[in-house]
Structures are given as structure tokens and as C-alpha cells.
Amino acid sequence: MFQKVPNFVLAIISGLLFSAGWFAPLTILLFFAWVPLFIIEDRISNSDITKRKKLKKLLG
């Protein structure tokens, strides 16, 4: 589902959720704001470029 959404859009969504969750009645949004950031982190850690850099460091 989130494969077609660019990382910067997910970052903006996360920022909006963090800012909306800052106010007292909507504090629960602070927890949901982490979800887009975790998706971005998962994409970066599973990308081919990251895997090649790890392999390069491993082989020295």
C-alpha cells in the first residue's frame, strides 16, 4: 500500500501528525505519527544501495 507513496510525503504526514498530536486532546496522534517514519526507515534499510554499502564494509 505504501510502496507508491514517496518518502518525503510520508515525512510530511508524520510531521503533520506530530504537530496535531502536540495539543492535549489529540495526544494519541503522537503514537501514530511514528508509523510513517518506521516505513521510511524500513525502505532505507532494505534498499539496494544500503545493502551494497553494508557488503562493501563487510568485505573491506
Backbone as CSV, one residue per row, in Angstrom:
resi,resn,N_x,N_y,N_z,CA_x,CA_y,CA_z,C_x,C_y,C_z
1,MET,0.806,-1.188,0.000,0.000,0.000,0.000,0.858,1.263,0.000
2,PHE,1.907,1.287,0.815,2.741,2.482,0.920,3.900,2.473,-0.065
3,GLN,3.969,1.491,-0.941,5.086,1.418,-1.877,5.048,2.557,-2.888
4,LYS,3.883,3.085,-3.210,3.762,4.130,-4.218,3.887,5.534,-3.646
5,VAL,3.869,5.664,-2.331,3.956,6.981,-1.689,5.433,7.320,-1.482
6,PRO,5.889,8.486,-2.008,7.299,8.867,-1.821,7.630,9.129,-0.349
7,ASN,8.909,8.990,-0.041,9.358,9.167,1.343,9.069,10.571,1.877
8,PHE,9.222,11.589,1.033,9.003,12.945,1.541,7.534,13.181,1.886
9,VAL,6.612,12.518,1.195,5.195,12.640,1.540,4.929,11.968,2.884
10,LEU,5.545,10.808,3.101,5.401,10.141,4.397,5.987,10.993,5.515
11,ALA,7.102,11.666,5.240,7.709,12.536,6.251,6.808,13.723,6.573
12,ILE,6.155,14.272,5.559,5.237,15.390,5.785,4.022,14.926,6.590
13,ILE,3.488,13.756,6.252,2.358,13.207,7.003,2.740,13.006,8.464
14,SER,3.935,12.472,8.678,4.397,12.264,10.043,4.524,13.590,10.789
15,GLY,5.076,14.586,10.137,5.210,15.902,10.761,3.877,16.522,11.107
16,LEU,2.906,16.367,10.217,1.573,16.896,10.497,0.923,16.165,11.672
17,LEU,1.108,14.857,11.740,0.553,14.107,12.864,1.227,14.489,14.178
18,PHE,2.550,14.693,14.135,3.252,15.136,15.354,2.759,16.504,15.798
19,SER,2.586,17.419,14.842,2.140,18.758,15.232,0.701,18.741,15.734
20,ALA,-0.154,17.917,15.130,-1.540,17.824,15.605,-1.610,17.125,16.959
21,GLY,-0.709,16.187,17.185,-0.708,15.462,18.450,-0.118,16.236,19.603
22,TRP,0.471,17.385,19.317,1.091,18.179,20.371,0.052,18.787,21.299
23,PHE,-1.153,19.003,20.787,-2.216,19.601,21.583,-2.875,18.535,22.445
24,ALA,-3.321,18.914,23.621,-3.789,17.980,24.653,-4.863,16.986,24.212
25,PRO,-5.945,17.390,23.537,-6.981,16.394,23.231,-6.560,15.352,22.192
26,LEU,-5.552,15.645,21.422,-5.140,14.748,20.339,-3.791,14.082,20.610
27,THR,-3.467,13.853,21.846,-2.169,13.301,22.217,-1.920,11.922,21.619
28,ILE,-2.951,11.159,21.371,-2.803,9.811,20.812,-2.167,9.846,19.421
29,LEU,-2.286,10.969,18.731,-1.693,11.089,17.396,-0.174,11.019,17.423
30,LEU,0.423,11.330,18.571,1.884,11.229,18.679,2.360,9.808,18.437
31,PHE,1.585,8.829,18.840,1.963,7.434,18.633,1.788,7.024,17.174
32,PHE,0.733,7.506,16.532,0.500,7.181,15.126,1.468,7.918,14.200
33,ALA,2.050,9.006,14.666,2.983,9.769,13.845,4.279,9.007,13.594
34,TRP,4.582,8.021,14.422,5.797,7.230,14.223,5.686,6.247,13.069
35,VAL,4.471,5.858,12.704,4.279,4.830,11.679,4.902,5.216,10.339
36,PRO,4.643,6.423,9.786,5.301,6.767,8.519,6.824,6.799,8.623
37,LEU,7.349,7.200,9.772,8.799,7.216,9.941,9.380,5.806,9.960
38,PHE,8.658,4.871,10.559,9.106,3.473,10.543,9.059,2.893,9.139
39,ILE,8.084,3.304,8.340,8.004,2.846,6.956,9.195,3.367,6.160
40,ILE,9.543,4.639,6.351,10.709,5.218,5.670,11.984,4.493,6.093
41,GLU,12.136,4.242,7.379,13.328,3.548,7.874,13.427,2.146,7.286
42,ASP,12.319,1.460,7.176,12.313,0.120,6.607,12.699,0.153,5.139
43,ARG,12.198,1.125,4.398,12.566,1.252,2.982,14.063,1.499,2.812
44,ILE,14.600,2.399,3.630,16.021,2.742,3.505,16.905,1.558,3.892
45,SER,16.541,0.875,4.954,17.374,-0.252,5.396,17.287,-1.433,4.442
46,ASN,16.213,-1.549,3.678,16.070,-2.653,2.725,16.405,-2.259,1.293
47,SER,16.880,-1.041,1.073,17.193,-0.608,-0.286,18.483,-1.266,-0.772
48,ASP,18.628,-1.348,-2.082,19.800,-1.986,-2.680,21.081,-1.218,-2.371
49,ILE,21.002,0.097,-2.339,22.191,0.912,-2.077,22.721,0.636,-0.675
50,THR,21.830,0.553,0.292,22.243,0.277,1.671,22.846,-1.112,1.783
51,LYS,22.266,-2.077,1.096,22.794,-3.441,1.149,24.180,-3.512,0.533
52,ARG,24.395,-2.768,-0.575,25.724,-2.771,-1.201,26.766,-2.130,-0.294
53,LYS,26.401,-1.052,0.400,27.347,-0.407,1.312,27.703,-1.319,2.477
54,LYS,26.718,-2.059,2.994,26.986,-2.984,4.082,27.901,-4.099,3.609
55,LEU,27.668,-4.605,2.410,28.510,-5.665,1.863,29.927,-5.165,1.653
56,LYS,30.052,-3.914,1.176,31.364,-3.321,0.943,32.130,-3.192,2.262
57,LYS,31.448,-2.776,3.324,32.092,-2.653,4.628,32.490,-4.017,5.169
58,LEU,31.633,-5.014,4.912,31.900,-6.352,5.416,33.113,-6.968,4.729
59,LEU,33.211,-6.772,3.416,34.323,-7.365,2.665,35.597,-6.522,2.769
60,GLY,35.444,-5.281,3.172,36.577,-4.408,3.415,37.217,-3.953,2.171
